[in-house]
Amino acid sequence: MLLQIAQPFLDSVPIRVMFLVILMLVLLSIEAGYRYGTRKRKLSNGKQEAPVGAMIGATLGLLAFMLAFTFGMAASRFDTRKALTLDEANVIHTTYLRAGLLSEPQRMDIRNLLREYVKVRVEGVQTGQIDYLAKRSEELQEQL
């Protein structure tokens, strides 16, 4: 609502005038902050805050940023891995159902190979024998 009211006004103001108004607001803000700081320093009777507090605050802020970034990357990897696992499960299920359209000897052979493939994939996750089981799963894929 406010934007609809301000839009015609802002369109009618020349860009140079807008620049000067914003520049004056920034300069006034800087001046007000400077005066407030000097007044507060005079009222504190010469007590100065140790710069260690500011350094600790900055360090903790950087640490929080790094942690947030790291957790964001880990969550992204987890979501990707979850999606890939779900896609693979859907493909296995679809292949299993489509194997039912084949004649009897091939149907059971393909379904048995799919069962073994699922068993190998699950064992690979549980036992951690990734190299051997990855090779075995590739062999099963070639047989399929």
trRosetta pair geometry for C-beta under 8 A, 3 or more apart (Angstrom, degrees):
i j d omega theta_ij theta_ji phi_ij phi_ji
1 4 5.9 -54 -154 29 29 111
1 5 6.9 23 150 -13 62 105
2 5 5.7 -57 -152 38 36 109
2 6 6.0 24 155 -11 71 112
3 6 5.8 -59 -137 45 31 104
3 7 6.0 50 159 -45 65 100
4 7 5.9 -35 -143 9 26 120
5 8 7.7 -66 -179 28 31 94
5 9 7.5 13 142 -1 63 116
6 9 5.5 -68 -157 47 48 112
6 10 5.6 42 153 -21 83 110
7 10 6.0 -58 -140 39 26 106
7 11 6.3 26 161 -20 63 109
8 11 5.7 -57 -146 37 31 113
8 12 6.4 26 158 -19 65 109
9 12 6.0 -63 -152 35 29 107
9 13 6.7 27 154 -23 65 106
10 13 5.9 -52 -146 28 35 110
10 18 7.6 61 -152 -99 80 135
13 17 5.4 -116 -179 80 93 122
13 18 5.4 106 124 -58 120 98
14 17 4.8 91 65 6 86 103
14 18 7.1 -154 97 -5 45 88
15 18 5.5 -55 -148 38 36 114
15 19 6.3 42 152 -24 67 102
16 19 5.5 -49 -149 32 33 115
16 20 6.5 31 153 -17 64 104
17 20 5.8 -55 -150 37 33 110
17 21 6.4 34 152 -20 66 105
18 21 5.8 -53 -147 35 31 112
18 22 6.4 26 157 -14 65 107
19 22 6.1 -60 -148 40 28 106
19 23 6.1 29 155 -20 65 111
20 23 5.6 -54 -142 38 30 114
20 24 6.3 31 157 -20 64 105
21 24 5.9 -55 -150 35 28 110
21 25 6.5 29 152 -19 63 106
22 25 5.6 -53 -149 35 34 113
22 26 6.4 34 154 -19 66 104
23 26 5.8 -55 -149 36 31 110
23 27 6.3 26 155 -14 66 108
24 27 5.8 -57 -144 41 31 108
24 28 6.1 32 157 -18 66 108
25 28 5.8 -55 -144 39 28 110
25 29 6.3 31 155 -21 62 107
26 29 5.7 -56 -151 34 30 113
26 30 6.5 30 153 -18 64 104
27 30 5.7 -51 -148 34 34 111
27 31 6.3 32 154 -17 65 107
28 31 5.7 -55 -145 39 32 111
28 32 6.1 33 156 -20 66 107
29 32 5.8 -53 -143 37 29 110
29 33 6.3 29 156 -18 63 107
30 33 5.8 -58 -150 38 29 110
30 34 6.3 30 153 -21 64 107
31 34 5.7 -54 -147 34 31 112
31 35 6.4 27 157 -15 66 106
32 35 5.9 -56 -146 40 30 108
32 36 6.2 31 155 -20 65 109
33 36 5.7 -54 -144 38 30 112
33 37 6.3 31 157 -20 64 107
34 37 5.8 -58 -151 36 28 111
34 38 6.5 21 157 -13 65 106
35 38 6.0 -55 -144 39 31 106
35 39 6.1 31 157 -19 65 109
36 39 5.8 -57 -146 38 28 111
36 40 6.2 26 156 -18 65 109
37 40 5.8 -56 -144 37 29 108
37 41 6.3 30 156 -21 64 107
38 41 5.6 -53 -146 35 32 113
38 42 6.5 33 155 -19 64 104
39 42 5.9 -55 -151 35 31 109
39 43 6.4 24 154 -14 65 110
40 43 5.8 -59 -146 41 32 109
40 44 6.3 33 155 -26 65 108
41 44 5.9 -55 -147 30 30 111
41 48 8.0 17 -139 -97 97 78
44 47 4.8 -105 153 51 103 91
44 48 7.9 115 111 -74 136 39
49 53 6.3 -64 166 38 108 134
49 54 7.8 98 120 -31 117 101
50 53 5.8 106 79 -7 84 94
51 54 5.4 -52 -163 38 59 113
51 55 6.2 58 142 -22 79 103
52 55 5.6 -57 -149 38 36 111
52 56 6.2 35 154 -20 69 105
53 56 5.8 -53 -145 36 29 109
53 57 6.3 31 155 -18 63 107
54 57 5.6 -54 -147 38 31 113
54 58 6.3 30 155 -18 65 106
55 58 5.7 -54 -146 38 31 110
55 59 6.2 31 155 -19 65 107
56 59 5.7 -55 -145 38 31 111
56 60 6.2 27 157 -15 65 108
57 60 5.9 -57 -144 40 28 107
57 61 6.2 31 155 -21 63 107
58 61 5.6 -53 -148 35 30 114
58 62 6.5 30 153 -18 64 104
59 62 5.8 -54 -150 36 32 110
59 63 6.3 34 151 -20 65 106
60 63 5.4 -49 -144 36 35 115
60 64 6.3 39 154 -21 65 102
61 64 5.7 -52 -148 34 31 111
61 65 6.5 32 152 -19 63 105
62 65 5.6 -53 -150 35 33 113
62 66 6.4 32 153 -18 66 105
63 66 5.7 -55 -147 37 31 110
63 67 6.3 31 154 -18 65 106
64 67 5.7 -54 -145 37 31 111
64 68 6.3 31 156 -19 65 107
65 68 5.8 -56 -147 37 29 110
65 69 6.3 29 154 -19 64 108
66 69 5.7 -55 -147 37 30 112
66 70 6.2 30 155 -19 65 108
67 70 5.7 -55 -145 37 30 110
67 71 6.2 26 159 -14 66 108
68 71 6.0 -56 -143 40 28 107
68 72 6.2 33 155 -23 62 108
69 72 5.7 -56 -150 34 28 115
69 73 6.6 26 154 -17 63 104
70 73 5.9 -55 -152 35 31 108
70 74 6.4 28 153 -16 66 107
71 74 5.6 -53 -143 39 35 111
71 75 6.1 36 156 -20 67 105
72 75 5.8 -53 -145 36 28 110
72 76 6.4 31 154 -20 62 106
73 76 5.6 -55 -150 35 32 114
73 77 6.5 30 154 -17 66 104
74 77 5.8 -53 -148 37 33 109
74 78 6.3 34 153 -20 65 106
75 78 5.6 -52 -146 36 33 113
75 79 6.3 33 155 -19 65 105
76 79 5.9 -54 -147 36 29 110
76 80 6.4 30 154 -18 63 107
77 80 5.7 -55 -148 37 32 112
77 81 6.2 31 155 -18 66 107
78 81 5.8 -56 -146 38 30 110
78 82 6.2 32 154 -21 65 108
79 82 5.6 -53 -145 37 30 114
79 83 6.3 30 155 -19 64 106
80 83 5.8 -56 -149 36 30 110
80 84 6.4 27 155 -17 65 107
81 84 5.8 -55 -147 38 31 110
81 85 6.3 32 155 -19 65 106
82 85 5.8 -55 -149 36 29 111
82 86 6.4 28 154 -16 63 107
83 86 5.7 -56 -148 39 31 111
83 87 6.3 34 153 -21 65 106
84 87 5.6 -52 -146 36 33 113
84 88 6.4 33 155 -19 65 104
85 88 5.8 -54 -148 36 31 110
85 89 6.4 32 153 -19 64 105
86 89 5.7 -52 -147 36 32 112
86 90 6.4 33 154 -19 64 105
87 90 5.7 -55 -150 36 31 112
87 91 6.4 31 153 -19 65 105
88 91 5.7 -53 -147 35 33 111
88 92 6.4 34 154 -19 65 104
88 121 7.7 -175 143 -154 139 159
89 92 5.8 -53 -147 36 31 111
89 93 6.3 31 154 -18 64 107
90 93 5.7 -55 -146 38 31 111
90 94 6.2 31 155 -19 65 107
91 94 5.7 -53 -145 37 30 111
91 95 6.2 30 155 -18 64 107
92 95 5.8 -56 -147 38 29 111
92 96 6.3 32 153 -22 64 107
92 114 6.1 139 -163 -162 91 108
92 117 7.2 -162 -123 98 118 122
92 118 6.3 103 -170 -77 153 104
93 96 5.6 -54 -148 34 30 114
93 97 6.5 26 155 -15 64 105
94 97 5.8 -57 -149 38 31 108
94 98 6.2 25 155 -15 67 110
95 98 5.8 -57 -141 41 30 108
95 99 6.4 42 154 -32 63 100
95 110 7.5 -129 157 165 96 116
95 114 6.2 176 104 -102 113 133
95 144 7.5 14 -180 -174 143 138
96 99 5.8 -47 -153 21 29 116
96 100 7.8 39 146 -26 54 93
96 111 6.1 78 -141 -118 81 82
96 114 5.3 177 -85 134 91 166
97 100 5.9 -42 -173 12 42 116
98 101 5.7 -36 -172 14 54 115
99 102 5.7 -41 -168 16 54 115
99 106 7.7 -143 -160 129 87 82
99 107 5.4 127 154 -142 87 63
99 110 4.2 -159 -130 96 131 130
99 111 5.3 171 111 -58 151 82
99 114 7.2 -133 -21 -16 154 140
100 107 6.3 62 -113 -142 33 119
102 106 4.4 -88 152 92 137 113
102 107 4.6 179 77 -69 96 77
102 110 6.8 91 32 12 151 139
103 106 5.8 69 63 28 73 102
103 107 6.6 -139 97 -21 26 101
104 107 5.5 -55 -134 30 27 117
104 108 6.7 16 175 -10 63 104
105 108 6.7 -64 -156 38 28 100
105 109 6.4 26 153 -18 65 113
106 109 5.5 -59 -145 40 35 114
106 110 6.0 30 161 -17 71 107
107 110 6.3 -62 -151 37 23 103
107 111 6.3 15 157 -12 62 113
108 111 5.7 -58 -141 43 32 109
108 112 6.0 34 158 -21 67 107
109 112 5.9 -58 -149 37 26 109
109 113 6.4 25 153 -18 63 107
110 113 5.6 -54 -147 37 32 112
110 114 6.3 34 152 -20 65 105
110 144 6.4 86 -137 -134 84 83
111 114 5.5 -50 -146 35 34 113
111 115 6.5 38 152 -21 64 101
112 115 5.6 -49 -149 33 34 113
112 116 6.4 32 153 -15 65 105
113 116 5.7 -55 -148 39 32 110
113 117 6.2 38 151 -25 65 105
113 140 5.7 161 -174 -163 93 94
113 143 5.7 -151 -133 104 141 118
113 144 5.4 176 124 -77 142 88
114 117 5.4 -50 -145 33 33 116
114 118 6.5 33 156 -18 64 101
114 144 7.3 82 -67 -103 75 130
115 118 5.9 -54 -151 35 30 108
115 119 6.4 32 150 -20 64 107
116 119 5.4 -53 -148 37 34 115
116 120 6.3 36 153 -21 67 104
116 140 6.1 -159 100 -119 105 138
117 120 5.8 -53 -148 35 30 110
117 121 6.4 29 154 -18 64 106
117 137 6.1 89 -147 -136 81 80
117 140 4.5 176 -87 132 93 148
117 141 7.3 96 -120 -62 131 66
117 144 7.4 -4 -52 -44 145 134
118 121 5.7 -55 -147 37 32 111
118 122 6.3 29 156 -16 66 107
119 122 6.0 -58 -147 39 28 108
119 123 6.2 27 155 -17 64 109
120 123 5.8 -57 -145 39 29 110
120 124 6.3 36 153 -27 63 105
120 133 5.3 168 179 -158 88 94
120 136 5.1 -143 -146 107 142 119
120 137 5.1 -180 114 -74 132 85
120 140 6.6 175 21 -8 152 149
121 124 5.6 -51 -150 29 30 116
121 125 6.9 26 154 -15 62 102
121 133 7.5 147 -92 161 29 119
121 137 6.1 79 -70 -102 79 136
122 125 6.0 -56 -156 35 34 108
122 126 6.2 21 154 -11 68 113
123 126 5.7 -63 -139 45 33 105
123 127 5.4 0 175 6 74 117
123 129 7.3 -20 138 48 95 107
123 133 6.0 -165 93 -112 97 142
124 127 7.0 -58 -117 49 17 88
124 128 7.8 90 -178 -84 46 8
124 129 6.5 -100 -121 71 59 67
124 130 5.8 82 -167 -109 99 54
124 133 3.6 -166 -86 109 102 150
124 134 6.8 103 -131 -53 144 65
124 137 7.2 -36 -37 -34 148 130
127 133 7.7 131 62 -36 113 142
129 132 4.9 -26 157 44 108 111
129 133 5.3 105 99 -17 88 107
130 133 6.2 -71 -139 49 23 101
130 134 5.7 27 165 -26 66 113
131 134 6.0 -57 -144 33 21 110
131 135 6.6 19 156 -15 59 107
132 135 5.9 -60 -156 36 30 110
132 136 6.3 26 150 -17 66 109
133 136 5.3 -50 -142 39 38 114
133 137 6.2 40 156 -21 67 102
134 137 5.8 -51 -145 35 30 110
134 138 6.6 33 153 -19 61 103
135 138 5.8 -54 -153 34 31 112
135 139 6.7 34 149 -20 64 103
136 139 5.6 -51 -151 33 35 114
136 140 6.5 34 151 -17 66 104
137 140 5.6 -51 -148 37 36 112
137 141 6.4 41 151 -23 65 102
138 141 5.5 -50 -148 33 34 114
138 142 6.6 36 152 -20 64 101
139 142 5.8 -54 -152 34 33 111
139 143 6.5 32 150 -18 65 105
140 143 5.6 -52 -148 36 36 112
140 144 6.4 38 152 -21 65 103
141 144 5.6 -52 -149 34 33 112
